[in-house]
Amino acid sequence: MRDNFRPNLRLTTNILLVIGTFLIAFKIDSLNHHTRIYQQRKNDCARAYALNLTEFDEGFLKKYKLEKTRRSVDEVISYFCNYYLQ
């Protein structure tokens, strides 16, 4: 009976390397997606502050699912954008 340990080990190692490479590529892609979302929110907040929060009132609240409870719209948007504009 022949010893097939080394070829089987090499095949298993190659398969694991391919799987690992795809997992790393997938993780990098998901990081890029989160960066795009953060950048979009940052741009929207900067635009809202540049326009003095007048044109963005209802559209901004609807886009980011913000609710105006007892605060004014300006306070809600400024509280939301405080994190992104630091």
GIZI-V363483 format. One record per helix or strand of 2 or more residues. SS is the DSSP state (A for helix, B for strand). FROM is the first residue (numbers start at 1). TO is the last residue. If there is no record, write none. Layout:
SS & FROM & TO
SS & FROM & TO
This chain:
A & 5 & 50
A & 57 & 63
A & 73 & 81
